[in-house]
Amino acid sequence: MHSVFIDEEALLLFTICENISDQFTNFDRKKLHDINLSRWFSAFKIAAKPWTKHFFKTVNDFKAAAKTTPSFKLTQVITCHSRLNSFLYKIKKIDSPLCVCGKDETMDHVIFDCPLYIRSRFSLQVNLTFYSVSFPFDLNLVWHMKDVCRLFINFINKIGRLDF
């Protein structure tokens, strides 16, 4: 797990803003928020794993994600902390990271490549064309296009690999 720390100056400014919020205008609050978010995102870009960066390429992706209803399965997809064999192997719960098809069972493999889910993936691909999105699609579209998010979550539900 990666921890991202906001530097002391930003934390102090945030604390001051919270404690004496009456004295700040909305502009000051927005400016402070944007400074903190920018600093946090800079640290995130260094600390985050490559897979997570597929979902969050800019600060705007985080802002868009904040408007999305959280989902247990979507969180598993973003963090790769799931019951997929690659993660279970990493935390020493099983002896092999391999999928039934013989390749490492990573989130990327399950979503984009695994032959076990070809029908569900094809259905997702066809449905994405209605929104002018080609497959494989840019995962950060999940935050910016509500219908893409819905289709992606339906795909994850349909394959059933993240069910407990």
C-alpha positions in Angstrom: 0.0 0.0 0.0 1.3 3.4 -0.9 0.8 6.4 1.3 0.8 9.9 -0.2 1.6 12.7 2.2 0.7 16.3 1.7 3.6 18.6 2.6 3.4 20.5 5.9 2.7 23.8 4.3 -0.3 22.6 2.4 -1.6 20.8 5.5 -1.2 23.9 7.6 -3.0 26.0 5.0 -5.8 23.4 4.9 -6.0 23.4 8.7 -6.2 27.2 8.9 -8.8 27.2 6.2 -10.9 24.7 8.1 -10.5 26.5 11.5 -11.3 30.0 10.3 -13.4 29.3 7.3 -15.5 32.5 7.8 -12.6 34.6 6.9 -11.9 32.9 3.6 -13.9 33.8 0.5 -15.1 31.0 -1.8 -12.2 32.0 -4.2 -9.6 31.5 -1.5 -11.1 28.1 -0.6 -11.1 27.0 -4.2 -7.6 28.2 -4.8 -6.4 26.4 -1.6 -8.3 23.3 -2.7 -6.7 23.4 -6.2 -3.2 23.9 -4.7 -3.7 20.9 -2.4 -5.2 18.7 -5.1 -2.3 19.6 -7.5 0.3 18.8 -4.9 -1.5 15.5 -3.9 -1.7 14.5 -7.6 2.0 15.2 -8.2 2.8 12.8 -5.3 0.2 10.3 -6.6 1.9 10.2 -10.0 5.1 9.1 -8.3 3.6 6.6 -5.9 0.7 5.0 -7.8 1.1 1.7 -9.5 0.9 1.8 -13.4 -2.5 0.0 -13.5 -4.1 2.7 -11.3 -2.7 5.4 -13.5 -4.8 4.0 -16.4 -7.9 5.3 -14.5 -6.4 8.6 -13.2 -4.4 10.5 -15.7 -5.2 14.0 -14.6 -6.6 15.8 -11.6 -9.9 16.1 -13.6 -10.1 12.3 -13.5 -10.2 12.4 -9.7 -12.8 15.1 -9.7 -14.9 13.1 -12.1 -14.4 9.9 -10.1 -15.6 11.8 -7.0 -19.0 12.2 -8.7 -19.3 8.4 -9.4 -21.1 6.2 -6.9 -18.4 3.9 -5.3 -18.7 0.3 -6.0 -16.9 -2.6 -4.3 -16.1 -4.3 -7.6 -15.0 -1.0 -9.2 -12.6 -0.4 -6.3 -11.2 -3.9 -6.8 -10.6 -3.2 -10.4 -8.8 0.1 -9.7 -6.6 -1.1 -6.9 -6.1 -4.7 -8.2 -6.8 -5.9 -4.7 -9.2 -8.6 -5.6 -9.6 -12.4 -5.7 -7.7 -12.6 -9.0 -4.9 -15.1 -8.8 -2.2 -12.5 -9.4 -3.2 -10.7 -6.2 -3.8 -13.8 -4.1 -0.4 -15.1 -5.2 1.2 -11.8 -4.3 -0.2 -12.0 -0.7 0.8 -15.7 -0.5 -2.7 -17.1 -0.4 -2.2 -19.4 -3.4 0.7 -21.1 -5.1 0.4 -19.7 -8.6 -0.7 -16.4 -10.3 -2.0 -18.2 -13.4 -5.4 -18.0 -14.8 -7.3 -21.1 -16.0 -6.2 -20.1 -19.5 -2.5 -20.4 -18.5 -1.5 -16.7 -18.4 -1.0 -14.5 -15.3 -4.5 -13.6 -14.0 -4.0 -9.8 -13.7 -6.8 -7.2 -14.0 -5.5 -6.2 -17.4 -5.6 -9.8 -18.6 -9.2 -10.4 -17.4 -10.5 -7.2 -18.8 -8.8 -7.1 -22.2 -7.3 -10.5 -23.1 -8.6 -13.6 -21.3 -10.3 -16.0 -23.7 -12.7 -17.2 -20.9 -14.5 -13.8 -21.1 -14.5 -13.3 -24.9 -18.4 -13.3 -25.2 -18.8 -10.7 -22.4 -15.9 -8.7 -23.7 -17.5 -8.7 -27.2 -20.8 -7.6 -25.8 -19.0 -4.7 -24.0 -17.2 -3.8 -27.2 -20.4 -3.7 -29.3 -22.1 -1.6 -26.6 -19.2 0.9 -26.5 -19.5 1.6 -30.2 -22.9 3.2 -29.5 -21.0 5.8 -27.6 -18.2 6.1 -30.2 -15.8 4.4 -27.9 -13.5 1.8 -29.5 -12.1 -1.3 -27.7 -9.7 -1.6 -26.0 -10.8 1.7 -24.5 -9.1 4.2 -22.3 -10.0 3.3 -18.7 -10.2 6.8 -17.5 -13.4 7.2 -19.7 -15.1 5.3 -16.9 -15.1 8.6 -14.9 -16.1 10.9 -17.7 -18.8 9.0 -19.5 -21.6 7.8 -17.2 -22.8 5.2 -19.8 -19.2 3.8 -20.3 -19.0 3.4 -16.5 -22.4 1.6 -16.5 -21.3 -0.7 -19.3 -17.9 -1.4 -17.7 -19.5 -2.3 -14.3 -22.1 -4.5 -16.2 -19.1 -6.3 -17.8 -17.4 -6.8 -14.5 -20.6 -8.2 -13.0 -21.2 -10.4 -16.0 -17.8 -12.1 -15.9 -18.3 -12.8 -12.2 -14.6 -13.1 -11.4 -14.7 -10.5 -8.7 -17.6 -12.0 -6.9 -17.1 -13.2 -3.3 
